[in-house]
Amino acid sequence: MGLYLCIFDGDDDINGVEIGRYADYNALRDYTIRELERGKAGTRFPTLVLHSDCDGEWSVADCQKLQVELDEIAVALKGRPAIAFSSDWQRAVAKSIGLKPLNAFESFIDVDGEFLLERLQNLVKDALARRLPVLFQ
């Protein structure tokens, strides 16, 4: 089963990120904990790291905090070396589009091969602009 993060306005799906498996999302969180929080989950990035990955939402207030966290994580990962993709499907997608990560930021992708952190940043920006929560599905 895959994780889809999205914004709905009524019945309209405004924006969404098809992340892949829950394990793929957790690979980003695990990396963040290990490399940026020195193994202490939620000490720097509680909104991303401590939120359950099952059904739920990031409220508008959460999105305000998350925006700051994602921006800081993105900057940090762009300055770190690339790591191996966590899934076979990610390796296959990267190969199909010719993606060879230059840094850790580029080492986390969504199902379309787009950079996961960038997609999450844009999703949160849309949520804030529309004053809508991000839903976990």
Buried (B, 14 or more C-beta within 10 A) or exposed (E): EEBBBBBBEEEEEBBBBBBBBEEBBBBBBBBBBEBBBEEEBBEBBBBBBEBEBEEBBBBBEBBBBBBEBBEEBBEBBBEBEBBEBBBEBBEEBBEEEEBEBEEBBBBBBBBEBBBBBBBBBBBBBBBBEEEBBBBBB
